[in-house]
């Protein structure tokens, strides 16, 4: 009996050690890679969902810089940005995108109950139908990502944001530096697929367009406080976003991808 007790005790200790070691190894495997992600982004959300170790930064451009400098092992960014920012002929020829983690769609965000979303839906339908959306998309290499636009008619609300914008003579667009959707050219002007579409909407409204850089993590607050009229910056239509804003129809397909250094 004493021998049996000793044997059982040894087995218990060995099992505990094996389990502990296995768990430690699994933990190390998860913790071996640090992913740079933009705070408040879809990339950050999927990284947290998967239990990845993350380094939250101010923008997806910063996430790429983290990987390039070696302060993070990889980044999770939008596929459309990866196509424009990494690989041969870019500032990051030594980076590549690998695993596609999600598929998603981009939309434009307006204040809750705002009629501006309805106005933008009509605008999207018109520009898709007449081909001007496609022409702008081709300039930035996103034409394959366009979503076909269904017919839409603007419905004016009682407290109309559209009329307020026309009265103010200005459409204030909240953005971040996010090529190929919104970024500055050599003349320090905002360009990109989203920026050019916003300018075209401004023409339809008969107003000037002002671009304001925002903290992406507080975009809904920027809208509700009326610091901006719209978020137009490759914004993924997550449930959280759709609950916080009145969103347009989807206009671009996208994915979240892992970016790593070429080995």
C-alpha positions in Angstrom: 0.0 0.0 0.0 2.8 2.4 0.9 4.6 1.6 -2.5 1.3 2.2 -4.3 0.8 5.5 -2.6 4.3 6.6 -3.5 3.8 5.5 -7.1 0.5 7.4 -7.3 2.0 10.5 -5.8 4.8 10.4 -8.4 2.3 10.0 -11.2 0.3 13.0 -9.9 3.4 15.2 -9.7 4.6 14.1 -13.2 1.1 14.8 -14.6 1.0 18.2 -13.0 4.4 19.0 -14.4 3.5 17.8 -17.8 0.2 19.8 -17.8 1.9 22.9 -16.5 4.7 22.6 -19.0 2.2 22.0 -21.8 0.2 25.1 -20.8 3.4 27.1 -20.5 4.5 26.1 -24.0 1.1 26.9 -25.4 1.1 30.2 -23.6 4.6 31.0 -25.0 3.4 30.1 -28.5 0.6 32.6 -28.3 2.8 35.2 -26.7 5.8 34.8 -29.1 4.2 37.1 -31.6 3.2 40.7 -30.9 0.8 42.2 -33.4 0.7 46.0 -34.0 -2.9 47.2 -34.5 -4.6 50.5 -34.8 -6.6 51.4 -31.6 -10.3 51.1 -32.2 -9.9 49.3 -35.5 -11.4 46.1 -36.9 -7.9 44.7 -36.8 -7.7 45.3 -33.0 -11.1 43.7 -32.5 -10.2 40.5 -34.4 -6.8 40.3 -32.6 -8.5 40.5 -29.2 -11.1 38.0 -30.3 -8.3 35.5 -31.2 -6.4 36.2 -28.0 -3.3 37.7 -29.7 -0.8 39.7 -27.9 -1.2 43.2 -29.3 0.6 46.6 -29.4 -2.1 49.2 -30.0 -0.9 52.3 -32.0 -2.5 55.4 -33.4 -2.8 54.3 -37.0 -2.4 51.5 -39.4 0.6 53.4 -40.9 2.2 53.3 -37.4 1.5 49.6 -37.3 3.5 49.1 -40.4 6.3 51.2 -39.0 6.3 49.0 -35.9 6.8 45.8 -38.0 9.5 47.5 -40.2 11.5 48.6 -37.2 11.2 45.3 -35.4 9.3 46.6 -32.4 6.4 44.3 -33.3 6.6 40.9 -35.0 3.6 41.5 -37.3 0.7 43.9 -37.9 -3.0 43.4 -38.7 -4.3 46.0 -41.2 -6.8 46.4 -44.0 -6.2 44.5 -47.2 -6.8 47.6 -49.3 -4.1 49.5 -47.3 -1.7 46.5 -47.6 -2.1 46.6 -51.3 -1.1 50.2 -51.5 1.6 50.4 -48.8 3.7 47.2 -48.8 5.6 45.2 -51.3 7.6 46.0 -54.4 7.6 49.7 -55.4 6.4 50.9 -52.0 8.0 52.3 -48.9 8.0 48.8 -47.4 9.3 46.4 -50.0 10.4 44.0 -47.3 6.9 43.5 -45.9 4.2 41.1 -47.2 0.6 40.2 -46.2 -0.1 36.6 -45.4 -3.1 35.3 -43.6 -6.6 36.8 -44.3 -8.4 36.9 -41.0 -11.8 38.3 -41.9 -13.9 39.5 -44.8 -15.8 42.8 -44.3 -17.3 45.9 -46.0 -16.6 49.6 -45.7 -19.3 52.2 -45.2 -19.6 55.9 -44.3 -20.7 56.9 -40.7 -23.1 59.7 -39.9 -24.7 60.8 -36.6 -27.6 58.7 -35.3 -30.9 59.5 -37.0 -29.1 61.8 -39.5 -30.5 62.0 -43.0 -27.0 62.5 -44.5 -26.6 58.7 -44.7 -29.7 58.5 -47.0 -28.3 61.4 -49.1 -24.9 59.5 -49.4 -26.8 56.3 -50.5 -28.4 58.2 -53.3 -25.0 59.8 -54.2 -23.4 56.3 -54.2 -26.1 55.0 -56.5 -25.8 57.9 -58.9 -22.0 57.8 -59.1 -22.0 54.0 -59.5 -24.5 54.2 -62.3 -22.8 57.0 -64.2 -19.3 55.4 -63.8 -17.7 58.2 -61.9 -17.2 56.1 -58.8 -15.4 53.5 -60.9 -13.2 56.2 -62.5 -12.1 57.5 -59.1 -11.6 53.9 -57.8 -9.2 53.2 -60.8 -7.0 56.1 -59.8 -6.3 54.4 -56.5 -6.4 50.7 -57.5 -9.5 49.8 -55.6 -11.8 49.2 -58.5 -12.0 45.4 -57.9 -13.2 46.1 -54.3 -16.3 48.2 -55.3 -19.7 47.0 -54.1 -22.5 47.3 -56.6 -24.9 50.0 -55.5 -28.6 49.5 -55.3 -31.0 52.2 -56.2 -31.6 54.7 -53.4 -33.6 57.9 -53.0 -32.8 60.6 -50.5 -35.4 60.9 -47.7 -35.2 64.3 -45.9 -35.7 64.3 -42.1 -37.4 66.9 -40.0 -34.2 68.1 -38.4 -32.1 67.7 -41.5 -28.3 67.4 -41.3 -28.2 67.8 -45.0 -29.9 71.2 -44.9 -27.7 72.3 -42.0 -24.6 71.4 -44.0 -25.9 73.3 -47.0 -26.7 76.3 -44.7 -23.2 76.2 -43.1 -21.6 75.9 -46.6 -19.2 73.2 -45.4 -19.0 69.4 -45.0 -16.6 68.4 -42.3 -15.1 64.9 -42.9 -13.4 63.0 -40.1 -10.4 60.9 -41.4 -7.0 59.4 -40.5 -4.0 59.0 -42.7 -5.0 55.8 -44.4 -3.8 55.2 -48.0 -5.3 54.5 -50.5 -8.5 55.9 -49.0 -7.3 59.2 -47.4 -3.8 60.5 -47.5 -1.8 63.7 -48.3 0.0 64.3 -51.6 3.2 66.3 -52.1 1.1 69.5 -52.1 -0.2 68.7 -48.6 -3.7 68.1 -50.0 -5.9 65.2 -48.9 -6.5 62.7 -51.7 -7.5 59.1 -52.0 -10.6 57.2 -53.0 -12.6 58.3 -50.0 -11.3 61.8 -50.0 -12.1 62.3 -53.7 -15.6 60.8 -53.3 -16.2 63.2 -50.3 -15.1 66.1 -52.5 -17.5 64.9 -55.2 -20.3 64.8 -52.6 -19.4 68.3 -51.6 -20.0 69.4 -55.2 -23.5 67.7 -55.2 -24.2 69.6 -51.9 -22.8 72.8 -53.2 -20.4 73.2 -50.2 -16.7 73.1 -49.5 -15.2 70.1 -47.9 -13.0 70.3 -44.8 -10.9 67.2 -43.8 -10.2 66.8 -40.0 -7.9 64.2 -38.6 -9.5 62.4 -35.7 -8.7 59.8 -33.1 -10.1 56.7 -34.6 -10.9 55.3 -31.2 -13.3 58.2 -30.5 -14.9 58.6 -33.9 -18.5 58.1 -32.7 -17.9 60.8 -30.0 -16.6 63.2 -32.7 -19.8 62.7 -34.6 -22.2 63.0 -31.7 -20.4 66.2 -30.5 -20.8 67.7 -34.0 -17.0 68.2 -34.4 -17.5 66.4 -37.7 -20.4 65.7 -40.0 -19.2 62.3 -41.3 -16.6 59.6 -40.8 -15.3 58.6 -44.3 -12.1 56.7 -43.9 -12.3 53.0 -44.9 -14.6 52.3 -41.9 -15.5 48.7 -41.4 -19.3 48.2 -40.8 -19.1 46.2 -37.6 -22.1 45.7 -35.3 -20.5 48.2 -32.9 -20.2 50.9 -35.6 -23.7 50.3 -36.9 -25.1 50.6 -33.3 -23.2 53.9 -32.7 -23.8 55.6 -36.0 -26.3 55.9 -38.9 -24.3 54.3 -41.7 -24.4 54.4 -45.5 -24.7 51.3 -47.6 -21.5 49.4 -48.1 -19.3 50.6 -51.0 -16.1 48.6 -50.8 -15.1 45.0 -49.9 -12.1 44.5 -47.6 -10.4 42.1 -45.3 -8.1 42.2 -42.2 -4.7 40.6 -43.0 -1.5 39.8 -41.2 1.6 41.7 -42.4 5.0 40.3 -41.7 8.6 40.9 -42.9 9.7 38.9 -45.9 12.0 36.1 -44.6 
